[in-house]
Amino acid sequence: MQRLIFLLILTQSCAHNPAFKALLSEKALADLSQMMPVWIQSKMKSTAIPDIHGQVDIGIGSVHFVLSQMRVVQCKMAEPSLVFVKGTGVYLEVRELSLAVSGRWGTKFGIITDSGSFDVEVYNIYIRVVLRVGDKDGHLSVSTDSCSNDVGNVYIQFHGGASYIFQLFEDYFSRKTSDMIRQKICPAIQQAVNKMETILQERTVNILVDKYVYLSVPLTSAPAVTNQSCRLEVKAEFYSRCSPSEPPFSAGAFDLQYSDKHMLSLAASQFTVNSAAFAYLRSGALQTNITDDMIPKRSPLHLNTSQFGVFIPQLRTLYPDMKMQVLLYASDMPLFSFASGIINIHVKMAAKFSAVKADGGLVPLFTLDVDSRFSATAQISNKKLTGAFKVNNITLTVGSSEIGDFKTDTIEQVLVIAVNTIILPQLNARLRSGFLLPTLQGFSLSNSQLLIRNGFVVIFTDIRLPDGLNAL
């Protein structure tokens, strides 16, 4: 049960168009059905069974008894059935579940007490549950739509003490055990579903990312369940924590195609990435101060007026042998656009150069405007996200100057060379080594495929639990 809920949670993560979509396929339910027997068997063997108290009339009085220390020693079952129910949710049927239980018995008749052990075998338990999924104030909601069960034959064998007396009442104990199991199955399922529903409703739809932004992930509509799939649509928009506001653009419509070869399909619009860029810009996070101490000693160019005087001669005259500092900031929101197989990135920045006086004060020198365009590719290989960047164009112009006019051609050429020969090779080396795909509560992605479409990126993937289903 929890595994199914996990997959639904994984797909949840209100603009008119959702920026994130997830689709759970029939293959997910089929694969989950294959996993469930191992998990159910493991859970049954580790589940504590409450003691049973009662009494039996033996003609001359009632014998009070207790069945205790019960544990499941064997559990067998056929593969469960999991199917989507159009407009509702998921139908689960557990079939031919058989249990073997061992425990201790104890009796009291007046001042006479006795004890021993017993074995119970229960055959052909059937459980049928319909889970309804919905939207409650932007949260994924799960409830029990219906539940029924049947219990087949029950056989009990008592050992030790005056067990022969108990054996005379085997039919009584078999009926009592059968009735107890039948009465407890659906309430136990309802309790588990209610607990999961509480967890879902307590989950925040505004996820704090860092000190600058948060991610808003309410559902934008109720889950759409067909006979083949369950589709969830999520807002997936970033906001500035200090100055939350809507960006000057909206999420475009896109279609997430069904894949019968994968358990899960995930798609994110370029709107989500751009909303993050807008939120970080609003938060003032897209700026940094660069000093000469931050530049590697082996670099051929350092932040001082002597070296920059090669490109701007008046620097040597006006401010000889002084260190420099740069305030680098985004002059406009970085813009990401997804095309077929390519991510295009347009970044506009400004670099404000100052000379550093002996007392640490700053003397404004000039500001350079940098207009740069990059393209990137991304793919998933060996459970890692890999990629590569390349420069399409970098243009440098003088935004303002306190030291007179100067040309930027040579500085631009040096910048392009530095980006292509130093910065990008190091970045691409890291991207080639890749980043491991994330895991959640022991679940991991496998057989994953990433595709960049026009306006969005999609991941088709399966879900695996390498260390066994008892991890949850």
Buried (B, 14 or more C-beta within 10 A) or exposed (E): BBBBBBBBBBBBBBBEBBBBBBBBBBBBBBBBBEBBBEBBBBBBBEEEBEEBEBEBEEEEEEBBBBBBBBBBBEBEBBBBBBBBBEEBBBBBBBBBBBBBBBBBBBBBBEEEEBBBBBBBBBBEBBBBBBBBBBBBEBBBBBBBBEBEBEBEEBBBEBBEBBBEBBBEBBEBBBEBBBEBBBEBBBEEBBEBBEEBBEEBEEEEBEEEBEEBBBBBBBBBEBBBBBEBBBBBBBBBBBBBBEEBEEBEEEBEEBEBEEBEEBBBBBBBBBBBBBBBBBBBBBBEBBBEEBEBEEEEEEEEBBBBBBBBBEBBEBBBEBBEEBBBBBBBBBBBBBBBBBEEEEBBBBBBBBBBBBBBEEEEEBBBBBBBBBBBBBBBBBBBEEBBBBBBBEBEEBBBEBBEBEBEEBEBEEBBEBBBEBBEEEEBEEBBEEBEEBEEBEEEEBBBBBBBBBBBBEBBBBBBBBBBBEEEBBEB
